[in-house]
């Protein structure tokens, strides 16, 4: 895959997240890198995320320095960069605000393994609230996903998923939101039962 292909895929994934109502119009951010590279491409701050083009993305080194791009990078860039530093196996990071999973975080809860898909996500930590874009949030999130955890719910904020590719990270976001919706429905039917994958 070339860098141009990667940039196009980031824009496509971001558009899919918006169209699937997995985030708000201006919320969420996506980044990715080619394996073993010392840079990332990340979505910009302050633009409608449903219609980004490759020219609006920003290329950063792993210290946060701008290599290429005219726009301001996402204010959550520090969170993305600390994850890449902590996890060499991660090549994609997605942060978004899906309704059901975000609502769980607002209630101070995380996902329970109520379906095969949900159980396959493994442990999903609830990251304590910190101001969006803050160094504290970046540290809390990167610590939470540094031990083999691939999905986290950010209290009163949204969710985050990582993967070895954009596709795998997106699948995890979709799976988390589906499992969260199932939990909400089951609560109204008397409460969910949990399972184990395996």
FIZA-794970 format. One record per residue: x, y, z of N, C-alpha, C in turn; residue in one letter. Coordinates in steps of 0.1 Angstrom, whole numbers, plus 5000, padded with zeros to 4 digits. Layout:
% FIZA-794970
@nX->X, nY->Y, nZ->Z, caX->X, caY->Y, caZ->Z, cX->X, cY->Y, cZ->Z, type->a
...
This chain:
% FIZA-794970
@nX->5008, nY->4988, nZ->5000, caX->5000, caY->5000, caZ->5000, cX->5009, cY->5012, cZ->5000, type->x
@nX->5005, nY->5022, nZ->4992, caX->5013, caY->5035, caZ->4991, cX->5007, cY->5045, cZ->5002, type->x
@nX->5014, nY->5056, nZ->5004, caX->5009, caY->5066, caZ->5013, cX->4996, cY->5072, cZ->5008, type->x
@nX->4995, nY->5074, nZ->4995, caX->4983, caY->5079, caZ->4989, cX->4971, cY->5070, cZ->4991, type->x
@nX->4973, nY->5057, nZ->4990, caX->4963, caY->5047, caZ->4992, cX->4958, cY->5048, cZ->5007, type->x
@nX->4968, nY->5049, nZ->5016, caX->4965, caY->5050, caZ->5030, cX->4957, cY->5062, cZ->5034, type->x
@nX->4961, nY->5074, nZ->5028, caX->4953, caY->5086, caZ->5030, cX->4939, cY->5085, cZ->5025, type->x
@nX->4937, nY->5079, nZ->5014, caX->4924, caY->5077, caZ->5008, cX->4916, cY->5068, cZ->5017, type->x
@nX->4922, nY->5058, nZ->5023, caX->4915, caY->5048, caZ->5032, cX->4911, cY->5055, cZ->5045, type->x
@nX->4919, nY->5064, nZ->5050, caX->4916, caY->5071, caZ->5062, cX->4903, cY->5080, cZ->5060, type->x
@nX->4903, nY->5087, nZ->5048, caX->4891, caY->5095, caZ->5045, cX->4879, cY->5086, cZ->5043, type->x
@nX->4880, nY->5075, nZ->5037, caX->4869, caY->5066, caZ->5035, cX->4864, cY->5061, cZ->5048, type->x
@nX->4872, nY->5056, nZ->5057, caX->4868, caY->5051, caZ->5070, cX->4861, cY->5062, cZ->5078, type->x
@nX->4867, nY->5074, nZ->5078, caX->4861, caY->5085, caZ->5085, cX->4847, cY->5088, cZ->5080, type->x
@nX->4845, nY->5088, nZ->5066, caX->4832, caY->5090, caZ->5060, cX->4822, cY->5079, cZ->5064, type->x
@nX->4827, nY->5067, nZ->5065, caX->4819, caY->5055, caZ->5069, cX->4814, cY->5057, cZ->5083, type->x
@nX->4823, nY->5061, nZ->5092, caX->4820, caY->5063, caZ->5106, cX->4808, cY->5074, cZ->5107, type->x
@nX->4810, nY->5085, nZ->5100, caX->4799, caY->5095, caZ->5100, cX->4786, cY->5090, cZ->5095, type->x
@nX->4786, nY->5083, nZ->5083, caX->4774, caY->5079, caZ->5077, cX->4767, cY->5068, cZ->5085, type->x
@nX->4775, nY->5060, nZ->5092, caX->4769, caY->5049, caZ->5100, cX->4765, cY->5055, cZ->5114, type->x
@nX->4766, nY->5068, nZ->5116, caX->4762, caY->5074, caZ->5129, cX->4770, cY->5069, cZ->5140, type->x
@nX->4782, nY->5067, nZ->5138, caX->4792, caY->5062, caZ->5149, cX->4799, cY->5074, cZ->5155, type->x
@nX->4796, nY->5086, nZ->5150, caX->4802, caY->5098, caZ->5156, cX->4794, cY->5110, cZ->5152, type->x
@nX->4797, nY->5121, nZ->5157, caX->4790, caY->5134, caZ->5154, cX->4797, cY->5140, cZ->5142, type->x
@nX->4791, nY->5150, nZ->5136, caX->4796, caY->5156, caZ->5124, cX->4811, cY->5161, cZ->5125, type->x
@nX->4814, nY->5167, nZ->5136, caX->4827, caY->5173, caZ->5138, cX->4836, cY->5165, cZ->5148, type->x
@nX->4830, nY->5154, nZ->5154, caX->4836, caY->5146, caZ->5164, cX->4844, cY->5135, cZ->5158, type->x
@nX->4853, nY->5130, nZ->5166, caX->4861, caY->5118, caZ->5162, cX->4873, cY->5121, cZ->5154, type->x
@nX->4882, nY->5112, nZ->5154, caX->4895, caY->5113, caZ->5146, cX->4900, cY->5100, cZ->5143, type->x
@nX->4907, nY->5099, nZ->5132, caX->4913, caY->5087, caZ->5127, cX->4927, cY->5089, cZ->5123, type->x
@nX->4936, nY->5080, nZ->5126, caX->4950, caY->5080, caZ->5121, cX->4955, cY->5066, cZ->5117, type->x
@nX->4965, nY->5066, nZ->5109, caX->4971, caY->5054, caZ->5105, cX->4985, cY->5056, cZ->5100, type->x
@nX->4992, nY->5045, nZ->5099, caX->5006, caY->5045, caZ->5094, cX->5008, cY->5032, cZ->5087, type->x
@nX->5019, nY->5032, nZ->5078, caX->5023, caY->5020, caZ->5072, cX->5032, cY->5012, cZ->5083, type->x
@nX->5032, nY->4999, nZ->5083, caX->5039, caY->4992, caZ->5093, cX->5054, cY->4996, cZ->5094, type->x
@nX->5058, nY->4998, nZ->5107, caX->5072, caY->5002, caZ->5111, cX->5076, cY->5016, cZ->5107, type->x
@nX->5067, nY->5024, nZ->5102, caX->5071, caY->5038, caZ->5098, cX->5071, cY->5046, cZ->5111, type->x
@nX->5078, nY->5057, nZ->5110, caX->5080, caY->5067, caZ->5121, cX->5071, cY->5079, cZ->5120, type->x
@nX->5060, nY->5078, nZ->5113, caX->5051, caY->5089, caZ->5111, cX->5037, cY->5083, cZ->5110, type->x
@nX->5027, nY->5092, nZ->5112, caX->5013, caY->5089, caZ->5110, cX->5006, cY->5099, cZ->5101, type->x
@nX->4995, nY->5096, nZ->5095, caX->4986, caY->5105, caZ->5089, cX->4974, cY->5106, cZ->5098, type->x
@nX->4969, nY->5118, nZ->5101, caX->4958, caY->5119, caZ->5110, cX->4948, cY->5130, cZ->5104, type->x
@nX->4935, nY->5128, nZ->5108, caX->4925, caY->5137, caZ->5104, cX->4927, cY->5151, cZ->5111, type->x
@nX->4922, nY->5162, nZ->5104, caX->4924, caY->5175, caZ->5109, cX->4914, cY->5179, cZ->5120, type->x
@nX->4916, nY->5190, nZ->5126, caX->4907, caY->5195, caZ->5136, cX->4897, cY->5205, cZ->5130, type->x
@nX->4885, nY->5205, nZ->5134, caX->4876, caY->5216, caZ->5131, cX->4869, cY->5215, cZ->5117, type->x
@nX->4870, nY->5204, nZ->5110, caX->4864, caY->5202, caZ->5097, cX->4853, cY->5191, cZ->5098, type->x
@nX->4842, nY->5192, nZ->5090, caX->4832, caY->5182, caZ->5089, cX->4839, cY->5169, cZ->5085, type->x
@nX->4837, nY->5159, nZ->5093, caX->4845, caY->5146, caZ->5091, cX->4839, cY->5137, cZ->5080, type->x
@nX->4827, nY->5140, nZ->5075, caX->4821, caY->5132, caZ->5065, cX->4825, cY->5134, cZ->5051, type->x
@nX->4833, nY->5144, nZ->5049, caX->4837, caY->5147, caZ->5035, cX->4852, cY->5152, cZ->5034, type->x
@nX->4860, nY->5145, nZ->5042, caX->4874, caY->5149, caZ->5041, cX->4880, cY->5143, cZ->5028, type->x
@nX->4891, nY->5150, nZ->5023, caX->4898, caY->5145, caZ->5012, cX->4913, cY->5144, cZ->5016, type->x
@nX->4921, nY->5136, nZ->5009, caX->4935, caY->5133, caZ->5013, cX->4943, cY->5146, cZ->5016, type->x
@nX->4940, nY->5157, nZ->5009, caX->4947, caY->5169, caZ->5010, cX->4945, cY->5176, cZ->5023, type->x
@nX->4934, nY->5172, nZ->5031, caX->4931, caY->5178, caZ->5044, cX->4938, cY->5171, cZ->5055, type->x
@nX->4944, nY->5159, nZ->5053, caX->4951, caY->5152, caZ->5063, cX->4964, cY->5158, cZ->5067, type->x
@nX->4969, nY->5155, nZ->5079, caX->4982, caY->5160, caZ->5084, cX->4991, cY->5149, cZ->5087, type->x
@nX->5003, nY->5150, nZ->5082, caX->5014, caY->5140, caZ->5085, cX->5022, cY->5144, cZ->5097, type->x
@nX->5023, nY->5136, nZ->5107, caX->5031, caY->5139, caZ->5119, cX->5042, cY->5129, cZ->5121, type->x
@nX->5053, nY->5134, nZ->5127, caX->5063, caY->5124, caZ->5132, cX->5058, cY->5119, cZ->5145, type->x
@nX->5065, nY->5110, nZ->5151, caX->5060, caY->5103, caZ->5163, cX->5062, cY->5112, cZ->5176, type->x
@nX->5068, nY->5124, nZ->5174, caX->5069, caY->5134, caZ->5185, cX->5059, cY->5145, cZ->5183, type->x
@nX->5051, nY->5144, nZ->5173, caX->5040, caY->5154, caZ->5171, cX->5044, cY->5165, cZ->5162, type->x
@nX->5056, nY->5165, nZ->5156, caX->5059, caY->5175, caZ->5146, cX->5053, cY->5173, cZ->5133, type->x
@nX->5048, nY->5184, nZ->5127, caX->5042, caY->5184, caZ->5114, cX->5052, cY->5182, cZ->5103, type->x
@nX->5050, nY->5171, nZ->5095, caX->5059, caY->5169, caZ->5084, cX->5053, cY->5174, cZ->5071, type->x
@nX->5039, nY->5173, nZ->5070, caX->5032, caY->5177, caZ->5058, cX->5018, cY->5180, cZ->5061, type->x
@nX->5012, nY->5189, nZ->5054, caX->4998, caY->5193, caZ->5056, cX->4996, cY->5207, cZ->5060, type->x
@nX->4986, nY->5213, nZ->5056, caX->4983, caY->5227, caZ->5059, cX->4973, cY->5229, cZ->5071, type->x
@nX->4965, nY->5219, nZ->5074, caX->4955, caY->5220, caZ->5084, cX->4961, cY->5217, cZ->5098, type->x
@nX->4953, nY->5221, nZ->5108, caX->4957, caY->5218, caZ->5122, cX->4953, cY->5204, cZ->5125, type->x
@nX->4963, nY->5196, nZ->5130, caX->4959, caY->5182, caZ->5133, cX->4949, cY->5181, cZ->5144, type->x
@nX->4942, nY->5170, nZ->5145, caX->4933, caY->5167, caZ->5156, cX->4939, cY->5170, cZ->5169, type->x
@nX->4930, nY->5176, nZ->5178, caX->4935, caY->5179, caZ->5191, cX->4938, cY->5166, cZ->5199, type->x
@nX->4933, nY->5155, nZ->5194, caX->4936, caY->5142, caZ->5201, cX->4949, cY->5135, cZ->5196, type->x
@nX->4957, nY->5143, nZ->5188, caX->4969, caY->5137, caZ->5182, cX->4978, cY->5131, cZ->5192, type->x
@nX->4979, nY->5138, nZ->5204, caX->4988, caY->5133, caZ->5214, cX->4984, cY->5119, cZ->5219, type->x
@nX->4971, nY->5116, nZ->5220, caX->4966, caY->5103, caZ->5224, cX->4970, cY->5093, cZ->5214, type->x
@nX->4968, nY->5096, nZ->5201, caX->4972, caY->5087, caZ->5190, cX->4986, cY->5083, cZ->5191, type->x
@nX->4995, nY->5094, nZ->5192, caX->5009, caY->5092, caZ->5192, cX->5014, cY->5083, cZ->5204, type->x
@nX->5009, nY->5085, nZ->5215, caX->5013, caY->5077, caZ->5227, cX->5009, cY->5062, cZ->5225, type->x
@nX->4998, nY->5060, nZ->5218, caX->4994, caY->5046, caZ->5215, cX->5004, cY->5040, cZ->5206, type->x
@nX->5007, nY->5047, nZ->5195, caX->5017, caY->5041, caZ->5186, cX->5030, cY->5038, cZ->5193, type->x
@nX->5034, nY->5047, nZ->5202, caX->5047, caY->5045, caZ->5209, cX->5046, cY->5033, cZ->5218, type->x
@nX->5034, nY->5031, nZ->5224, caX->5033, caY->5019, caZ->5233, cX->5031, cY->5006, cZ->5226, type->x
@nX->5025, nY->5006, nZ->5214, caX->5021, caY->4994, caZ->5207, cX->5026, cY->4994, cZ->5193, type->x
@nX->5037, nY->4987, nZ->5191, caX->5043, caY->4986, caZ->5178, cX->5035, cY->4978, cZ->5168, type->x
@nX->5025, nY->4970, nZ->5174, caX->5017, caY->4962, caZ->5165, cX->5005, cY->4970, cZ->5160, type->x
@nX->5003, nY->4982, nZ->5165, caX->4991, caY->4991, caZ->5161, cX->4995, cY->5000, cZ->5149, type->x
@nX->4987, nY->4999, nZ->5139, caX->4989, caY->5007, caZ->5127, cX->4977, cY->5016, cZ->5124, type->x
@nX->4967, nY->5016, nZ->5132, caX->4955, caY->5024, caZ->5130, cX->4948, cY->5027, cZ->5144, type->x
@nX->4944, nY->5039, nZ->5146, caX->4936, caY->5043, caZ->5158, cX->4924, cY->5050, cZ->5153, type->x
@nX->4913, nY->5046, nZ->5159, caX->4900, caY->5053, caZ->5156, cX->4894, cY->5058, cZ->5170, type->x
@nX->4891, nY->5070, nZ->5170, caX->4883, caY->5076, caZ->5182, cX->4870, cY->5082, cZ->5176, type->x
@nX->4859, nY->5078, nZ->5182, caX->4846, caY->5083, caZ->5177, cX->4836, cY->5083, cZ->5189, type->x
@nX->4824, nY->5087, nZ->5186, caX->4813, caY->5089, caZ->5196, cX->4801, cY->5081, cZ->5192, type->x
@nX->4801, nY->5068, nZ->5192, caX->4789, caY->5061, caZ->5189, cX->4779, cY->5062, cZ->5200, type->x
@nX->4766, nY->5062, nZ->5197, caX->4756, caY->5066, caZ->5207, cX->4755, cY->5057, cZ->5219, type->x
@nX->4754, nY->5044, nZ->5216, caX->4751, caY->5034, caZ->5227, cX->4763, cY->5032, cZ->5236, type->x
@nX->4775, nY->5030, nZ->5229, caX->4787, caY->5028, caZ->5237, cX->4791, cY->5041, cZ->5245, type->x
@nX->4789, nY->5053, nZ->5239, caX->4792, caY->5065, caZ->5246, cX->4782, cY->5067, cZ->5258, type->x
@nX->4770, nY->5063, nZ->5256, caX->4760, caY->5064, caZ->5267, cX->4764, cY->5055, cZ->5278, type->x
@nX->4770, nY->5043, nZ->5275, caX->4775, caY->5034, caZ->5286, cX->4785, cY->5042, cZ->5294, type->x
@nX->4794, nY->5048, nZ->5287, caX->4805, caY->5056, caZ->5294, cX->4800, cY->5067, cZ->5302, type->x
@nX->4789, nY->5074, nZ->5297, caX->4783, caY->5085, caZ->5305, cX->4777, cY->5079, cZ->5318, type->x
@nX->4772, nY->5067, nZ->5317, caX->4766, caY->5061, caZ->5329, cX->4777, cY->5054, cZ->5338, type->x
@nX->4790, nY->5056, nZ->5334, caX->4800, caY->5050, caZ->5342, cX->4802, cY->5035, cZ->5341, type->x
@nX->4797, nY->5030, nZ->5329, caX->4797, caY->5015, caZ->5327, cX->4805, cY->5012, cZ->5315, type->x
@nX->4809, nY->5000, nZ->5313, caX->4816, caY->4995, caZ->5301, cX->4808, cY->4983, cZ->5296, type->x
@nX->4813, nY->4977, nZ->5285, caX->4805, caY->4966, caZ->5279, cX->4806, cY->4953, cZ->5287, type->x
@nX->4796, nY->4946, nZ->5287, caX->4796, caY->4932, caZ->5292, cX->4795, cY->4923, cZ->5280, type->x
@nX->4801, nY->4911, nZ->5282, caX->4801, caY->4901, caZ->5271, cX->4787, cY->4895, cZ->5269, type->x
@nX->4778, nY->4902, nZ->5262, caX->4764, caY->4897, caZ->5261, cX->4762, cY->4890, cZ->5248, type->x
@nX->4771, nY->4890, nZ->5239, caX->4770, caY->4883, caZ->5226, cX->4784, cY->4878, cZ->5222, type->x
@nX->4784, nY->4869, nZ->5213, caX->4797, caY->4863, caZ->5208, cX->4806, cY->4874, cZ->5204, type->x
@nX->4800, nY->4884, nZ->5196, caX->4809, caY->4895, caZ->5191, cX->4815, cY->4903, cZ->5202, type->x
@nX->4806, nY->4906, nZ->5212, caX->4810, caY->4914, caZ->5224, cX->4821, cY->4907, cZ->5232, type->x
@nX->4819, nY->4894, nZ->5234, caX->4829, caY->4886, caZ->5241, cX->4842, cY->4885, cZ->5234, type->x
@nX->4842, nY->4885, nZ->5221, caX->4854, caY->4885, caZ->5213, cX->4863, cY->4897, cZ->5214, type->x
@nX->4856, nY->4908, nZ->5218, caX->4864, caY->4921, caZ->5220, cX->4874, cY->4920, cZ->5231, type->x
@nX->4872, nY->4910, nZ->5240, caX->4881, caY->4909, caZ->5252, cX->4877, cY->4920, cZ->5262, type->x
@nX->4887, nY->4923, nZ->5271, caX->4885, caY->4933, caZ->5281, cX->4883, cY->4947, cZ->5275, type->x
@nX->4873, nY->4954, nZ->5279, caX->4871, caY->4968, caZ->5274, cX->4871, cY->4977, cZ->5286, type->x
@nX->4882, nY->4983, nZ->5289, caX->4883, caY->4992, caZ->5301, cX->4874, cY->5005, cZ->5299, type->x
@nX->4870, nY->5010, nZ->5311, caX->4864, caY->5023, caZ->5311, cX->4875, cY->5033, cZ->5316, type->x
@nX->4879, nY->5042, nZ->5307, caX->4889, caY->5052, caZ->5310, cX->4883, cY->5064, cZ->5317, type->x
@nX->4888, nY->5067, nZ->5329, caX->4882, caY->5078, caZ->5337, cX->4882, cY->5091, cZ->5328, type->x
@nX->4873, nY->5100, nZ->5331, caX->4871, caY->5112, caZ->5323, cX->4883, cY->5121, cZ->5325, type->x
@nX->4888, nY->5126, nZ->5314, caX->4898, caY->5138, caZ->5314, cX->4893, cY->5147, cZ->5303, type->x
@nX->4898, nY->5159, nZ->5303, caX->4894, caY->5169, caZ->5293, cX->4899, cY->5164, cZ->5279, type->x
@nX->4890, nY->5164, nZ->5269, caX->4894, caY->5160, caZ->5256, cX->4906, cY->5168, cZ->5251, type->x
@nX->4916, nY->5161, nZ->5245, caX->4928, caY->5168, caZ->5240, cX->4939, cY->5170, cZ->5251, type->x
@nX->4936, nY->5166, nZ->5263, caX->4945, caY->5168, caZ->5274, cX->4956, cY->5158, cZ->5274, type->x
@nX->4968, nY->5161, nZ->5280, caX->4979, caY->5152, caZ->5281, cX->4974, cY->5140, cZ->5291, type->x
@nX->4966, nY->5144, nZ->5301, caX->4962, caY->5134, caZ->5310, cX->4954, cY->5123, cZ->5303, type->x
@nX->4944, nY->5127, nZ->5295, caX->4936, caY->5118, caZ->5287, cX->4945, cY->5109, cZ->5279, type->x
@nX->4955, nY->5115, nZ->5272, caX->4964, caY->5108, caZ->5263, cX->4971, cY->5097, cZ->5271, type->x
@nX->4976, nY->5101, nZ->5283, caX->4983, caY->5091, caZ->5291, cX->4974, cY->5080, cZ->5296, type->x
@nX->4962, nY->5083, nZ->5301, caX->4952, caY->5073, caZ->5306, cX->4949, cY->5063, cZ->5295, type->x
@nX->4946, nY->5068, nZ->5283, caX->4941, caY->5060, caZ->5272, cX->4953, cY->5051, cZ->5267, type->x
@nX->4965, nY->5057, nZ->5266, caX->4976, caY->5049, caZ->5261, cX->4980, cY->5038, cZ->5271, type->x
@nX->4978, nY->5041, nZ->5284, caX->4981, caY->5031, caZ->5294, cX->4971, cY->5020, cZ->5293, type->x
@nX->4958, nY->5023, nZ->5291, caX->4947, caY->5013, caZ->5290, cX->4949, cY->5004, cZ->5279, type->x
@nX->4954, nY->5008, nZ->5268, caX->4955, caY->4999, caZ->5256, cX->4969, cY->4994, cZ->5254, type->x
@nX->4978, nY->4995, nZ->5264, caX->4992, caY->4991, caZ->5262, cX->4994, cY->4976, cZ->5266, type->x
@nX->4984, nY->4970, nZ->5272, caX->4985, caY->4956, caZ->5276, cX->4976, cY->4946, cZ->5268, type->x
@nX->4976, nY->4948, nZ->5255, caX->4968, caY->4939, caZ->5247, cX->4954, cY->4942, cZ->5246, type->x
@nX->4949, nY->4954, nZ->5251, caX->4936, caY->4958, caZ->5250, cX->4934, cY->4966, cZ->5237, type->x
@nX->4924, nY->4963, nZ->5230, caX->4922, caY->4969, caZ->5216, cX->4910, cY->4978, cZ->5215, type->x
@nX->4902, nY->4979, nZ->5226, caX->4890, caY->4988, caZ->5226, cX->4889, cY->4993, cZ->5240, type->x
@nX->4885, nY->5006, nZ->5241, caX->4882, caY->5012, caZ->5254, cX->4871, cY->5022, cZ->5252, type->x
@nX->4863, nY->5023, nZ->5263, caX->4853, caY->5033, caZ->5264, cX->4858, cY->5045, cZ->5273, type->x
@nX->4857, nY->5057, nZ->5268, caX->4862, caY->5069, caZ->5275, cX->4850, cY->5075, cZ->5282, type->x
@nX->4851, nY->5076, nZ->5295, caX->4840, caY->5080, caZ->5303, cX->4835, cY->5094, cZ->5299, type->x
@nX->4822, nY->5096, nZ->5296, caX->4816, caY->5109, caZ->5292, cX->4823, cY->5115, cZ->5280, type->x
@nX->4827, nY->5106, nZ->5271, caX->4835, caY->5111, caZ->5259, cX->4832, cY->5103, cZ->5246, type->x
@nX->4835, nY->5090, nZ->5246, caX->4833, caY->5083, caZ->5234, cX->4841, cY->5069, cZ->5235, type->x
@nX->4846, nY->5065, nZ->5224, caX->4853, caY->5052, caZ->5224, cX->4866, cY->5053, cZ->5216, type->x
@nX->4874, nY->5043, nZ->5218, caX->4887, caY->5042, caZ->5210, cX->4889, cY->5028, cZ->5207, type->x
@nX->4894, nY->5026, nZ->5194, caX->4898, caY->5012, caZ->5190, cX->4911, cY->5013, cZ->5182, type->x
@nX->4919, nY->5003, nZ->5184, caX->4931, caY->5002, caZ->5176, cX->4932, cY->4989, cZ->5168, type->x
@nX->4940, nY->4988, nZ->5158, caX->4942, caY->4976, caZ->5151, cX->4955, cY->4976, cZ->5143, type->x
@nX->4958, nY->4965, nZ->5137, caX->4969, caY->4964, caZ->5128, cX->4966, cY->4970, cZ->5114, type->x
@nX->4953, nY->4974, nZ->5112, caX->4949, caY->4981, caZ->5100, cX->4937, cY->4989, cZ->5103, type->x
@nX->4933, nY->4998, nZ->5094, caX->4921, caY->5006, caZ->5096, cX->4909, cY->4997, cZ->5096, type->x
@nX->4909, nY->4987, nZ->5088, caX->4897, caY->4977, caZ->5087, cX->4895, cY->4970, cZ->5100, type->x
@nX->4906, nY->4965, nZ->5107, caX->4904, caY->4958, caZ->5119, cX->4900, cY->4968, cZ->5131, type->x
@nX->4905, nY->4980, nZ->5131, caX->4900, caY->4990, caZ->5141, cX->4886, cY->4993, cZ->5139, type->x
@nX->4882, nY->4995, nZ->5126, caX->4868, caY->4998, caZ->5123, cX->4858, cY->4987, cZ->5127, type->x
@nX->4862, nY->4975, nZ->5125, caX->4854, caY->4963, caZ->5129, cX->4852, cY->4963, cZ->5144, type->x
@nX->4862, nY->4967, nZ->5151, caX->4861, caY->4967, caZ->5166, cX->4851, cY->4978, cZ->5170, type->x
@nX->4852, nY->4989, nZ->5164, caX->4842, caY->5000, caZ->5168, cX->4828, cY->4995, cZ->5165, type->x
@nX->4826, nY->4989, nZ->5153, caX->4813, caY->4985, caZ->5149, cX->4808, cY->4974, cZ->5159, type->x
@nX->4817, nY->4965, nZ->5162, caX->4813, caY->4954, caZ->5172, cX->4809, cY->4959, cZ->5185, type->x
@nX->4817, nY->4968, nZ->5190, caX->4815, caY->4974, caZ->5203, cX->4801, cY->4981, cZ->5203, type->x
@nX->4798, nY->4989, nZ->5193, caX->4785, caY->4996, caZ->5193, cX->4774, cY->4986, cZ->5192, type->x
@nX->4775, nY->4976, nZ->5184, caX->4764, caY->4966, caZ->5183, cX->4762, cY->4959, cZ->5197, type->x
@nX->4773, nY->4955, nZ->5204, caX->4772, caY->4949, caZ->5217, cX->4765, cY->4959, cZ->5227, type->x
@nX->4769, nY->4971, nZ->5226, caX->4763, caY->4981, caZ->5235, cX->4748, cY->4983, cZ->5233, type->x
@nX->4744, nY->4983, nZ->5220, caX->4730, caY->4984, caZ->5217, cX->4722, cY->4972, cZ->5222, type->x
@nX->4728, nY->4960, nZ->5221, caX->4722, caY->4948, caZ->5226, cX->4720, cY->4949, cZ->5241, type->x
@nX->4730, nY->4954, nZ->5248, caX->4729, caY->4956, caZ->5262, cX->4717, cY->4965, cZ->5266, type->x
@nX->4716, nY->4976, nZ->5259, caX->4705, caY->4985, caZ->5262, cX->4691, cY->4978, cZ->5260, type->x
@nX->4690, nY->4971, nZ->5249, caX->4677, caY->4964, caZ->5246, cX->4674, cY->4954, cZ->5256, type->x
@nX->4685, nY->4946, nZ->5260, caX->4683, caY->4935, caZ->5270, cX->4679, cY->4941, cZ->5284, type->x
@nX->4685, nY->4953, nZ->5287, caX->4681, caY->4959, caZ->5300, cX->4666, cY->4961, cZ->5301, type->x
@nX->4660, nY->4965, nZ->5290, caX->4646, caY->4967, caZ->5290, cX->4638, cY->4954, cZ->5290, type->x
@nX->4644, nY->4943, nZ->5287, caX->4637, caY->4930, caZ->5287, cX->4640, cY->4922, cZ->5300, type->x
@nX->4645, nY->4929, nZ->5310, caX->4648, caY->4922, caZ->5323, cX->4662, cY->4920, cZ->5326, type->x
@nX->4671, nY->4924, nZ->5317, caX->4686, caY->4924, caZ->5320, cX->4693, cY->4913, cZ->5312, type->x
@nX->4705, nY->4916, nZ->5308, caX->4713, caY->4907, caZ->5299, cX->4719, cY->4896, cZ->5307, type->x
@nX->4722, nY->4885, nZ->5301, caX->4730, caY->4874, caZ->5306, cX->4743, cY->4875, cZ->5299, type->x
@nX->4754, nY->4871, nZ->5305, caX->4767, caY->4872, caZ->5299, cX->4772, cY->4859, cZ->5295, type->x
@nX->4782, nY->4859, nZ->5285, caX->4787, caY->4846, caZ->5280, cX->4803, cY->4847, cZ->5280, type->x
@nX->4809, nY->4837, nZ->5277, caX->4823, caY->4837, caZ->5274, cX->4826, cY->4832, cZ->5260, type->x
@nX->4836, nY->4838, nZ->5254, caX->4839, caY->4834, caZ->5240, cX->4850, cY->4823, cZ->5241, type->x
@nX->4846, nY->4812, nZ->5237, caX->4856, caY->4801, caZ->5237, cX->4851, cY->4789, cZ->5243, type->x
